[in-house]
Amino acid sequence: MARLRSMQHVSADRISLHQETDCGWRSFQADGERILQLDTYGSDGRAISGKVSQSVQLDQAHAQQLVDIIRQTFPGVK
């Protein structure tokens, strides 16, 4: 699990698509601030399919940064 400290654009030497999987999300209060948590689950081919594989937590500032990145990447998203 990881709570984001920073987000910055990085260049990619090579590009590849990953396997599809499901994502769950939840929000909660912790230490007086709202947190958004995204959980990805093991893909169908993994030993334990459906188990939480990775989690990312965002506070409000990082959620806003992610919204801005999404709008830059996909200009049609409102």
PAROSE-102779 format. One record per atom (N, C-alpha, C): atom name; y, z, x. Coordinates in steps of 0.2 Angstrom, whole numbers. Layout:
% residues N
atome | north | up | east
CA | Y | Z | X
...
This chain:
% residues 78
atome | north | up | east
N | -6 | 0 | 4
CA | 0 | 0 | 0
C | 6 | 0 | 4
N | 11 | -3 | 2
CA | 18 | -4 | 6
C | 24 | -3 | 2
N | 28 | 1 | 4
CA | 35 | 1 | 0
C | 40 | -3 | 5
N | 43 | -8 | 2
CA | 47 | -12 | 6
C | 53 | -8 | 9
N | 54 | -10 | 15
CA | 60 | -7 | 19
C | 65 | -13 | 20
N | 63 | -19 | 21
CA | 67 | -24 | 21
C | 64 | -31 | 19
N | 68 | -36 | 18
CA | 65 | -42 | 16
C | 70 | -47 | 20
N | 67 | -52 | 24
CA | 70 | -57 | 27
C | 66 | -64 | 27
N | 70 | -69 | 27
CA | 67 | -76 | 27
C | 64 | -77 | 34
N | 58 | -80 | 34
CA | 54 | -81 | 40
C | 52 | -89 | 40
N | 52 | -92 | 45
CA | 50 | -99 | 46
C | 42 | -99 | 46
N | 39 | -104 | 43
CA | 32 | -105 | 43
C | 30 | -110 | 48
N | 25 | -109 | 53
CA | 22 | -114 | 57
C | 17 | -118 | 53
N | 14 | -115 | 49
CA | 9 | -119 | 45
C | 9 | -116 | 38
N | 8 | -121 | 33
CA | 8 | -119 | 26
C | 1 | -120 | 23
N | -1 | -114 | 20
CA | -8 | -115 | 16
C | -8 | -111 | 10
N | -11 | -114 | 5
CA | -11 | -110 | -2
C | -17 | -105 | -1
N | -16 | -99 | -4
CA | -21 | -94 | -4
C | -25 | -94 | -11
N | -31 | -91 | -11
CA | -35 | -91 | -17
C | -31 | -87 | -22
N | -32 | -89 | -28
CA | -29 | -86 | -34
C | -32 | -79 | -36
N | -28 | -75 | -38
CA | -31 | -68 | -40
C | -26 | -66 | -46
N | -28 | -60 | -48
CA | -24 | -57 | -54
C | -19 | -52 | -51
N | -13 | -51 | -54
CA | -8 | -46 | -52
C | -7 | -41 | -58
N | -7 | -35 | -57
CA | -4 | -30 | -62
C | 2 | -27 | -59
N | 6 | -24 | -64
CA | 12 | -21 | -62
C | 13 | -15 | -66
N | 17 | -10 | -63
CA | 19 | -4 | -66
C | 25 | -2 | -64
N | 29 | 2 | -68
CA | 35 | 5 | -65
C | 35 | 13 | -67
N | 38 | 16 | -62
CA | 38 | 24 | -63
C | 44 | 27 | -59
N | 46 | 33 | -61
CA | 51 | 37 | -57
C | 48 | 41 | -52
N | 51 | 40 | -46
CA | 49 | 44 | -40
C | 55 | 47 | -36
N | 55 | 53 | -35
CA | 61 | 56 | -31
C | 68 | 53 | -34
N | 68 | 53 | -41
CA | 74 | 51 | -44
C | 76 | 44 | -44
N | 72 | 39 | -42
CA | 73 | 32 | -43
C | 67 | 28 | -46
N | 69 | 23 | -49
CA | 64 | 19 | -52
C | 61 | 14 | -47
N | 54 | 14 | -47
CA | 50 | 10 | -43
C | 46 | 5 | -47
N | 46 | -1 | -44
CA | 41 | -7 | -47
C | 36 | -8 | -42
N | 30 | -7 | -45
CA | 24 | -8 | -40
C | 20 | -14 | -43
N | 18 | -19 | -38
CA | 14 | -24 | -40
C | 7 | -24 | -36
N | 2 | -24 | -40
CA | -5 | -23 | -37
C | -9 | -30 | -38
N | -11 | -32 | -32
CA | -16 | -38 | -32
C | -23 | -36 | -32
N | -27 | -39 | -35
CA | -34 | -37 | -36
C | -39 | -42 | -32
N | -44 | -40 | -30
CA | -49 | -44 | -26
C | -51 | -50 | -29
N | -51 | -55 | -26
CA | -53 | -62 | -29
C | -60 | -62 | -31
N | -62 | -67 | -35
CA | -69 | -67 | -37
C | -74 | -67 | -32
N | -72 | -70 | -26
CA | -77 | -71 | -21
C | -78 | -64 | -16
N | -74 | -59 | -17
CA | -74 | -53 | -13
C | -80 | -49 | -15
N | -82 | -44 | -11
CA | -87 | -40 | -12
C | -86 | -36 | -18
N | -80 | -33 | -19
CA | -79 | -29 | -25
C | -73 | -33 | -29
N | -75 | -37 | -33
CA | -70 | -41 | -37
C | -67 | -36 | -42
N | -60 | -37 | -43
CA | -56 | -33 | -47
C | -54 | -27 | -45
N | -55 | -25 | -38
CA | -53 | -19 | -35
C | -46 | -20 | -33
N | -41 | -15 | -33
CA | -35 | -16 | -30
C | -35 | -18 | -23
N | -32 | -23 | -21
CA | -33 | -26 | -14
C | -26 | -24 | -10
N | -21 | -26 | -13
CA | -14 | -24 | -10
C | -9 | -22 | -15
N | -5 | -17 | -13
CA | 1 | -15 | -17
C | 7 | -16 | -14
N | 12 | -17 | -17
CA | 19 | -18 | -15
C | 24 | -14 | -19
N | 28 | -10 | -17
CA | 33 | -6 | -21
C | 40 | -8 | -19
N | 44 | -9 | -24
CA | 51 | -11 | -23
C | 55 | -6 | -27
N | 61 | -4 | -24
CA | 66 | 0 | -27
C | 71 | -5 | -30
N | 76 | -2 | -33
CA | 81 | -7 | -37
C | 84 | -12 | -32
N | 86 | -10 | -26
CA | 89 | -14 | -22
C | 85 | -20 | -20
N | 78 | -19 | -18
CA | 74 | -24 | -16
C | 72 | -28 | -22
N | 71 | -25 | -28
CA | 70 | -29 | -34
C | 75 | -34 | -35
N | 82 | -32 | -34
CA | 87 | -37 | -35
C | 87 | -42 | -29
N | 85 | -41 | -23
CA | 85 | -45 | -18
C | 79 | -50 | -20
N | 74 | -48 | -22
CA | 68 | -53 | -24
C | 70 | -57 | -30
N | 74 | -55 | -35
CA | 77 | -59 | -40
C | 81 | -64 | -37
N | 85 | -63 | -33
CA | 90 | -68 | -29
C | 86 | -73 | -26
N | 80 | -71 | -22
CA | 76 | -75 | -18
C | 73 | -80 | -23
N | 70 | -77 | -29
CA | 67 | -82 | -34
C | 71 | -87 | -36
N | 78 | -85 | -38
CA | 82 | -90 | -41
C | 84 | -95 | -36
N | 85 | -93 | -29
CA | 86 | -98 | -24
C | 80 | -103 | -23
N | 74 | -100 | -24
CA | 68 | -104 | -23
C | 67 | -109 | -29
N | 68 | -106 | -35
CA | 67 | -110 | -41
C | 73 | -110 | -45
N | 78 | -115 | -44
CA | 84 | -114 | -47
C | 84 | -114 | -55
N | 79 | -117 | -58
CA | 79 | -117 | -65
C | 77 | -110 | -68
N | 75 | -105 | -64
CA | 73 | -99 | -67
C | 80 | -95 | -68
N | 80 | -92 | -74
CA | 86 | -88 | -76
C | 85 | -81 | -75
